[in-house]
Amino acid sequence: MRVAKVITLSDEERTTLVRWSRGRSTPARLVLRAKIVLAAAEGRENKDISADLGCTRRTVLDLRSIKSTMQMDVLRCKTPELVHKEVWTHILAYNLIRTIMAQAAIRQAIEPRTISFKGALQTLEAFQPLIDFQGHRGPAFRVVLYQQLLESIALHRVADRPGRFEPRYRKRRSKRYAEMKLPRQQLKQAMLNGLIKI
């Protein structure tokens, strides 16, 4: 049996997702995504989530993988509006990468789901300096470079591994520093005055 990825949410993330899942003016796609992430954070299995919400199991798997693969396990923004923008930016990037993977699959006449998402992401990162350095050479060169990119992405295939499962533990260690609860300038001044140890 496959063990589902554990999703941990901060209080801010949970509050935002609950608000989205209950919002009457929230787009239906966002409501579904919020409900999937909330259910996954409760530790429910993918098949149960998909059955309860009336979506495919792959939809649930994709949303679980976005959080870990796209490094959304820790959101950097603090206000609800910026968290909203950050989540949508990650989803946009995820969809763009999936589109490139689909184009690579079509060129190679293979199923898009057989291409590794992480491998595609790493290939895009590897090609980035080349695109930056050589991108000015004209449209014909960019087309050739893009075809090479698609061929490289198609090489990263996901093997069929029945019965595979991995332990899911949190790898990120907590910092040994206390939380900053005062403005930086006030803390610096307190350090200079000897009120706080460095």
N, C-alpha and C positions, 0 to 999 in steps of 0.2 A: 504494500500500500504506500502511495506517495504521501509524504508529510507536507502539508501546505506551509508556505512561508508565513512566518509570524510577522504581523504588522503591529508596531507600537505607535501610538499617537500621543502627542503632547496635549495638554488641556486646551490650548488655543486651537490646535488642529481639530480636536474632537468637537469643540464648540462651533467652529466654522462649518464642519461637515454636517452636524446636526441641523444647523440653520439652513444649509443648502438642501438637505433632504426633506425639510418640512416647508420650504418656501413655495408659496403659490405662484410667484412670478419667476421662479427659477426654471431655466430650460430643462426639459425632461431628461436629456442626456446627462446633465450635471446631477440631477436628483438621483438617477440610477447609479452613477459613479460614486456619489457620496454614500449611498446605502450599501454598495458593495464594500467599500473601504471600511465602513463602520462595522459591518457584519464580520469582515475578515479580522478586524481588531479584537472582536469578541472571541476569536479562536475557532470560528465555524469552518467547516470543510467547504471546498469549492462547489461540490455537487449540491450540497444543501443550499448554499447561497443562490446558485443559479436556479434551482427549483423554486425557491421562495420568491425570487424577484422576477421570474419569467424571462431570463436571459440565457444565453449559451454559456457553457462552462469555459469556453475560450475567452469570452468577454471578462469573466472573473479572473482568469489566469493572467490576462494582459494587464489588468489594473493592479494586480498584485506585483507583477514584474516591473511595472513602471516605477513603483516606490523604491525598489532596491537597485535596479539597473540604472535608472536615471538619477541616482543619488538624491532621492527625495526623502530619505529616511530622517534627515534633519533639514527643515526649512529654515532659511536664513532670515526671512522677513518677520516682523513682529506685529504689525497692524493687520487687521482682517482684510483691508483693501489690498495691501501689498502681498499678503499670503494668497489671496485670490488670483492676483496677477502672476505670482510665481508658479502656482499650480497650473494655470492655463499655459504658461510658457513651457513648462515641462511637457504638458500634453501635446502642445504644438510640435515641439522638437521630437517627441516620440512618434507622432504621426508622420512627420517628414522622413524620419529614418525608416519607418515601415514602408513608406512609399518608395524610397530608394531600393529597399530590399525586394519589393514587388517587381520593380523594373528589372533588377538583376535576375530574379527568378524567371521572368518572361523571356529574357535574352537567352537563358540557359535551358529553358523548357523544363523547369522543375517547380515543385510546390513552394510557395513563399514561406510556409511554416517549416520547411526543412533547412532554412538559412538561420544561422545563429544571430540573435539580436546583439548580444555582447560582442561577437566577432565583427558584425557590421559596424558597431559603434567604434571599436578599436581601429578598424580599417579607415573609417572616416577621419579619425584623429590622426592616423599615420599619413593620410593624404593631405591633410590641411596645410602643412608647410610647403608642399609641392604646389598646391593650388595658389597659395599666397605668392610664392616666388615666381611661378611660371604662368599664372593666370592672365597676364597682360599680353601674351603672345598672339592673341587673335582667336576668333570664333572656331576656326578649324582645329586649332590645337586644343581648345577647351573641350570640343566634342570628343576628340581622341582620348584626352585625359579622363573624361567622364566615362567613356566605354571601358577604359582600363580599371577605373574605380568599380564599376558594376561587375566586371569579371573577377576582381579581387574579393568583392563582397560575396559573390556566389561560391567562392571556394570554402568559405566558413560554413560547413554543414553541421547540423545537429544529428548526432547518431541516435538510432533507436535503442534505448536502454531500458527494457522492461524490468520492472521490479527495483529500479534504482530509487534510493531515498538518501537524503542527507540530513544530518542533525542541524537544527536551527537554533543557534544561540546568538546572543548579542555580542559582537566583537568589539564595538567601540567602548573604550574604558572612560569612565567619568573623569573629569579634570579634578586636580587636587586643590584648586583655588575656590575661594568662596564666590558667591554671586555678586556682581557689581550692582549695588542698589542705590548708589548715589552718582551724580554726574562726575565724569572723569576729572574735571578741574577741582572739585571739592576733595576728591580722594587724593589727588596729587598734593594739594595744599596740606591736608592732614598728614600725609607722609613726610612732607618737608618740616612740619611742626613737631614731628616725632610722636604723633598721636596713634599712628598705625605703623606696624612693623613692615618692613619691605621684605 
